[in-house]
Amino acid sequence: VLLKTRIVKNLPYLLFGASTKDQEKLLDPFALLDLDYEGFDVQSAMGAYTGTLEESQLLSSVYFDSPDAVSYQERIHREEGARLVRFRWYGENNFEPDKEVFIERKIHHEGWGSAQSAKERAILPQKDVLAYMNGKFPIDDYYAKLAAEGVYSDKSRKAMKTICHEVSDMIQGKKLQPIIRTSYYRCAFQLASSNEVRVSLDTQMSLLNEFREGERREEPWCKISSDMLDKHEIYRFPFAILEIKLQNVTETPLWLRQTLADIEAIQVHKFSKFQHAMAFLHPEKVPILPHWHQDFKEWHDQKDKVFNYKKREKSNLSRAMSTFGDTQDDFADMPLINTIIAPHGEGHFLKDMQNLDPKGIFANERTLLHYAEKGLYIGALAVVLLYQPGRFSRIGGLILSASTAVFYIWALIEYYARLGRIVGRAKVGKDKMLRLDWVHGPLIVGALIMLVLAISLVEAVVKTSGSIDVRD
């Protein structure tokens, strides 16, 4: 409540494209904040939200993956071009044949490239979803029929048809099937005249296991409300999820930063509902867990300890409360997520799995080449000295040759050590004490140059003294 009242002071609830009179008949348009899809006609989708106005809207998504979690691994490793498929609907789903189901594809692009991560969607009636999943739905005929009926614009139909073909090929090619479902209530806040700051709040999130062995040949295509669920097939997320989207804004507004600090929000970089659900509902399928998983695991362990303790003491507590009244706060002993305050920062420690930026790898290679170049100069001087007459010249050449060999070995070891830190994402904290540069590199190069100068100076002194002896 505190969070919503703080936000409403600065951003209104999002009521998209409707007059005051229309808003009275509009069901929860807040999910339109979620409609930032390429090639999608937002105005044509207003029919999905008709009804009575509500404060929050139920939003459900079924995510697809293969039995060996290929999509999960691509996403958690942030592979360039990693794609994810989900089927989404708004409001309750009683498996009405004509209910609109949104076929969505999300694609990830690294920040170093020109392309941006995007999500695109198409719409199918629920009666055709199973056939579509099994590769038996006539996509071209369906959109030809929509074109004949004049449904959607030409641009929207073309974009949706492309996405339908792409998602169908992914499902058949990678053997994707429903694996988890997310359901939550979403409300959104945004100025009608600006997209600079957009805020969405997801509450009461439940995660369900949708995985079934084998292909789905019969309806329903996903689990329905009458299905019996084991307690291990459902996970209730214990927190709300606040997402802030900024456009053409350099930093988060001060009022929003202060609000986040006041409510003690926990900032989790790149938090993913899909990854969180896979980690808790299908831990046997995932070879690597999200970076925030351990914090939530510890939270649940602490909560279970508190619950078991209260259960053991229930009889005594019940007797005491009946005598003195109920003075127990159900949430008094609720554990908190362990957080670390960021040094000299606003808000909380950014627990981060950094992007694997190829520029870091290329920079590491360039650094190695720069050091190799310096070693090449010294090695060339060593070769020249080895072929000079005189005992001292040969000794100096041997010293420089050995020093150059040691220098190259050190540079190669440092290169592979830093490459391991970059690829393994060992340096994930925003701490100034964590470094990826070669701290002692300049000192070693400087020492090598001083050695060259010393040998050159001694060589010059020896030759000068030798020429004086000859004249005498």
Summary of the structure (lengths in Angstrom):
residues: 472
radius of gyration: 31.8
end to end distance: 100.3
largest distance: 117.8
contacts: 1274
relative contact order: 0.09
helix: 46%
strand: 16%
